Every structure is written in C-alpha cells, then in structure tokens.
Amino acid sequence: MNDDLQEVLPDMEDTEKDRASDIRPQPLSRSFIIALALVGLLVLLILFVNIPGIRASAGVSITRSDWILQSYADTTGTLVPVGSGTPVTAIFDSNASVSGSGGCNSYRANYTVRDFSISISPPLSTTIFCHDPDVMHRESAYLNDLVQAEELRISESDLRLYDGSGKPVLVFVKG
C-alpha cells in the first residue's frame, strides 16, 4: 500500500507545481498603466485645480444677492441685532463697488476679495440728518464696521464679515 501512495504522491506534486506556474502574476498591460495614470491625473486636477475655483466663488457669490443687515458690532465689539425701521443694505456689484443704505444715508465704497479675505475702502455717504439718534448711531457703527472687515464667510442664507482678530463685525441675510 505504501508503494501505491508513493506512486500517487509524485503525480500530485507535479500537478501542484503546474497549478503554481499557472498562477504567476502577468505583467500589466500598457493600456492599463496609461488608464491608471490618467485616473491619478484626474484626481489631482479635481483636488488642486478646483480649490482656486472654490475660493473665487466667495467673491462672486456676494454679488448674486442684495444683503440686509441683521446684526453689527457696537463700540464694545458685541454683536447687536438691527432694530426695526429703515433697513441697512449692502449691494456688492461685479465692478468691485459696494453700495446701499446705512439706514438714513446712502453710501458707496470700493472692495476687493481674495480667497476669503475682503478689504473695503472708507465709504462715501450722503449727509442727510436723521431725526432718530439711534438710527444715526447704528449707521455710524455700520460704516465703521465695513472698514474693519477683513474676512468673509458666505452660506446659502447669510454673509458674515469678520475683523482681523476673527470676531464677527457684520451679519447680513439675503434680501
């Protein structure tokens, strides 16, 4: 019986060797390597080339809506909700100009946006005297906060401007 086993075992070993030679890794085809390289390039393009497009969209997005002031930073830096009365507005146009109503007077200023940074020049405004001292105080604080703005964040429903220390100074909602 041992002889029978010995006769079968060598045949089994040869069969296993044949199977092992069939499983050897085949070299990758040239077209597969090219396809893999193109997929890698596509991923890199999506990740790195699209980032400036996302950043640029913040500057474009502020021009797509009129904005109504919801809250502003008072002289202590605390966000104060805008009271009732004449709305304070901001319209950022594609010519790098922002204009609107401060609640009593009209104003206009130039602005620049780079990535998520914003710089607004001191606004020029009309000099109409408002009888309500609260409206005049709010308008003065608003125009001052515009100049303090250095950073912006925009969402589907609001626009937030922050000062250099990262504190919010103006919060707008879409008009």
C-alpha positions in Angstrom: 0.0 0.0 0.0 2.9 2.3 0.6 4.1 1.8 -2.9 0.7 2.8 -4.2 0.9 6.0 -2.2 4.3 6.8 -3.4 3.2 6.4 -7.0 0.3 8.8 -6.4 2.2 11.4 -4.4 4.7 12.3 -7.1 1.9 12.9 -9.5 0.1 15.2 -7.0 3.3 17.2 -6.5 3.7 17.7 -10.3 0.1 18.8 -10.5 0.6 21.4 -7.8 3.7 22.7 -9.5 1.7 23.1 -12.7 -1.0 25.0 -10.9 1.5 27.3 -9.3 3.1 28.1 -12.6 -0.4 29.0 -14.0 -0.9 31.5 -11.1 2.2 33.5 -11.8 1.4 37.3 -12.0 1.1 38.5 -15.5 2.8 41.8 -16.4 0.5 44.8 -16.5 -0.6 45.8 -20.0 0.5 49.2 -21.3 -3.1 50.4 -21.7 -3.9 49.5 -18.1 -0.9 51.6 -16.9 -1.9 54.5 -19.1 -5.5 54.3 -17.8 -4.3 54.2 -14.2 -2.1 57.2 -14.8 -5.0 59.2 -16.3 -7.2 58.4 -13.3 -4.5 59.6 -11.0 -4.1 62.8 -13.0 -7.8 63.4 -12.9 -7.9 63.0 -9.1 -5.0 65.6 -8.8 -6.8 68.0 -11.1 -10.0 67.8 -9.1 -8.3 68.3 -5.8 -5.8 71.0 -6.7 -7.1 72.9 -9.6 -10.6 73.2 -8.3 -9.5 74.9 -5.0 -9.0 78.3 -6.5 -12.4 78.0 -8.2 -14.0 77.4 -4.8 -12.2 80.4 -3.3 -13.0 82.7 -6.2 -16.7 81.8 -5.8 -16.9 83.6 -2.4 -16.1 86.9 -4.2 -18.6 86.1 -7.0 -21.3 84.8 -4.6 -21.6 88.1 -2.7 -22.6 89.8 -5.9 -25.5 87.5 -6.5 -27.8 88.9 -3.9 -28.7 92.1 -2.1 -27.9 91.9 1.6 -29.9 93.2 4.6 -28.0 93.8 7.8 -29.1 91.5 10.6 -26.5 92.5 13.3 -23.5 94.6 13.7 -20.7 95.1 16.2 -21.1 98.0 18.5 -18.2 100.0 20.0 -17.5 97.2 22.5 -17.3 94.6 19.8 -20.6 92.9 20.8 -22.9 91.9 18.0 -26.1 93.9 18.3 -29.3 93.0 16.3 -30.6 95.7 14.0 -33.7 97.2 15.3 -36.9 97.9 13.4 -37.1 100.8 11.0 -35.3 101.5 7.8 -33.2 98.5 6.7 -29.4 98.7 6.3 -28.5 97.3 3.0 -25.4 96.3 1.0 -25.2 95.5 -2.7 -21.8 94.2 -3.9 -21.5 94.6 -7.6 -19.1 92.9 -10.0 -17.2 96.2 -10.5 -15.8 96.0 -7.0 -18.2 98.5 -5.5 -20.5 98.1 -2.6 -23.4 100.5 -2.0 -26.6 100.7 -0.2 -28.4 102.4 2.7 -26.9 102.9 6.1 -30.5 103.4 7.5 -30.6 107.1 6.8 -27.9 107.9 4.2 -26.8 106.2 1.0 -23.2 105.1 0.8 -20.7 103.7 -1.7 -17.3 102.1 -1.2 -14.8 100.0 -3.2 -13.9 96.5 -2.1 -11.6 93.7 -3.1 -11.9 90.0 -2.4 -9.1 87.5 -2.5 -9.8 83.9 -1.4 -11.8 84.6 1.8 -10.2 88.0 2.6 -12.1 91.2 2.0 -11.0 94.8 2.1 -13.5 97.7 2.0 -12.4 101.3 1.5 -13.8 104.0 3.7 -17.3 104.7 2.3 -18.5 107.9 0.9 -22.0 108.8 2.1 -24.7 111.4 1.8 -25.0 113.8 4.8 -28.7 113.8 5.5 -29.5 114.4 9.1 -31.8 111.7 10.6 -34.0 112.7 13.5 -33.6 109.4 15.3 -30.3 109.4 17.1 -30.4 105.5 17.3 -30.5 105.3 13.5 -27.6 107.7 13.3 -25.6 105.7 15.8 -26.3 102.4 14.1 -25.4 103.9 10.7 -22.1 105.3 12.1 -21.2 101.9 13.6 -22.2 100.1 10.4 -20.0 102.2 8.2 -17.1 101.8 10.7 -17.6 98.0 10.7 -17.5 97.9 6.9 -13.9 99.3 7.0 -12.9 96.9 9.8 -14.0 93.8 7.8 -11.1 91.6 6.7 -12.6 88.2 6.2 -15.8 86.9 4.8 -17.9 83.7 5.0 -20.9 83.2 2.9 -23.6 80.5 3.0 -26.9 79.9 1.3 -28.7 82.3 3.6 -26.2 84.7 5.1 -23.0 86.7 4.7 -20.7 87.2 7.7 -17.8 89.7 7.8 -15.1 89.4 10.4 -12.4 91.7 11.7 -8.6 91.0 11.7 -8.9 89.1 15.0 -11.6 86.8 13.7 -14.5 88.4 15.6 -17.8 88.9 13.6 -18.5 92.6 12.8 -21.4 92.3 10.4 -24.0 89.7 9.7 -26.3 90.0 6.6 -29.2 87.9 5.3 -30.2 87.7 1.7 -32.7 90.5 0.7 
